[in-house]
Amino acid sequence: MGYIEDLRKLVGHQPLIFVGSVVIVIDEKGRILLQQRKFPEGVWGIPGGLMELGESTEDVARRELFEETRLQVNELKLINVYSGPEHFIRAANGDEFYVVTTAYYAENAIGDIVVDQAESITFNYFYPHELPENIVKSHRAILDEFLSKHYKFLSTVN
């Protein structure tokens, strides 16, 4: 049982604050790795998840990426930290929470993708102009900021 599950046993569905991290992985062709999620079904997002006790946001990004894909990254570069009322979520089971998300990007992950079937349908690399339409709303905002401020492949990709 993890920290969040233990906490939910104590507080039920009351609103909580959770800290999480995501990491945008860029391959050598300038494509962005996205996860097609099981929940919500079929929606695309950036690999990541919520913090466990004792972790840093960098630890979360690396752990979640590895758990979901078996990929590893070395240097993480900060995009931004996202929080506020627009990051409120009410889950299907009634749990309510606000998420503080630290977003990173990394280039050229090490390893071959192995999909964690518990959380993911598949993973795919996309060029920025080919990103799917059905992306988690908060992740779309992170991708937009990343592409406008940090993406260096724009001049080399059609």
N, C-alpha and C positions, 0 to 999 in steps of 0.2 A: 504494500500500500504506500502511495506517495504522499507528499506533503499536502497537496491540494485535496486529495480524497480524505485524509485525516482531518483537515480543517473543515471540510464540508460536513463531516459527522458532528462537529461541535456547533456549527452556526446554521446549518440547513441551507436554505436558498437565499439568505440575506446577502445584500451586495458586499462584495469584497474587492480589494485592489490586488491585482496580480501583475507581476513583472515578467516579461518575456523578451525573447530575441528572435530575430530572423536574419538570414544571411542570403544575399543575392550572389549566386555563383555565376561567374562569367567564364566561358571556355575560350580557347585560343582563337576561335572564329568570331568572338564577340557576341555569342549567343547567351541568353539568360536562362538559367535552369528554373523550371517551375514544377510544382507538385500538383497533380490532379488528386484531390482529396476524396476520401470516403464520406467525410462529414464537413460541411454540407456536400452531399453526393455530387461528384462530377465537377465541382467548382475548383478552379486553379488558384494556387497561392504560392507564396515564398516559403521554402523550408524553414522551420523554426518551431518554437514552443515555449512553455512556461518554465520559470526558474524553480529549482529545488533548493532547499536550505543549504547554505554555505557556498553557493555558486556565484560567480561573477556573470555579468551579461555576456562576456566573451565565452566563458565556459558553456553557458546555455546555448549560444549559437553553434559552437563546435560540437557539443554533445548531441543536440537535436539533429543537426545535419548528418552526423555519423549514424545515429539511430535510424533515421528515415531513409538514408541512401547508401551508407557505408563509405561515403566520401569524406576525405579529410582536407582541411585547408590550413595554411600557415598563417599568413598575415591577414588580419581582419581590419578593414578600414571603415570608420564610422560614417554613416549617412546622416542620421538624426535620431532623436528620441521623440516618440509620439505619445501624447497623453491628452486627457481632457474629456469633456462630456460626450464628444463624438466617438469615443472609444468605449462606450458602455455596451455591454452585450447581455442579452437575456437568452439563455440556452433553452433548447426544446424541453428539457426536464425542469425548467423553472429557476435554475441557478442564475444569479445576477452578479455581474462583475465589471469592473473597469480594468482595462489593460494598459500598462505602461510598456511600450514596445521600443526596444533599442534595435535599430536596423543597421546592419553592416553589409559590406560587399567584399568579395574575395575573388581573385583570379586563379584559374587553372587548378581546380581541385585535384587531389591525388586519389586514385583508385577507380574502380568500376562500380557503376550504380547497381545496387541490390535493393529492390523495393521492399519496404516494410509493409506487408500486406494488411497489417492491423489498421494502419492509418491512411494508406495511399493506394490509389488505383494504378498510377504510373507517374513517371517523371519524364520531362521532355525539355530539350533546349530550344529556345525560340529567338529569332532575330527581333529587335525591338518593333519593327513594323509588322511583325507577324504574331504578336501577342494575342492570346485568346480573349474573347469578349467577356466570358464569365469568370472574372478574377475577384477574389475577396476584396470588398470595397476599400478597406484600410490598406491592403497590400497594393492596390492600384495606385493609391496616393504615394506610397513609398517608392514604387517603381517609377512614377512620374517624376518625383524629386530626384531620384538616382539618375534617371536619363537626362534630366535638364542640368544637373550640377556635377556629375561624376563620370558619366559614360564617355570613354575616350575613343570608341570605335566608330562613332557616327559618320565620320568622313570616309570610312573604308567599307561600310556595309550599305547595300542597296536598300 
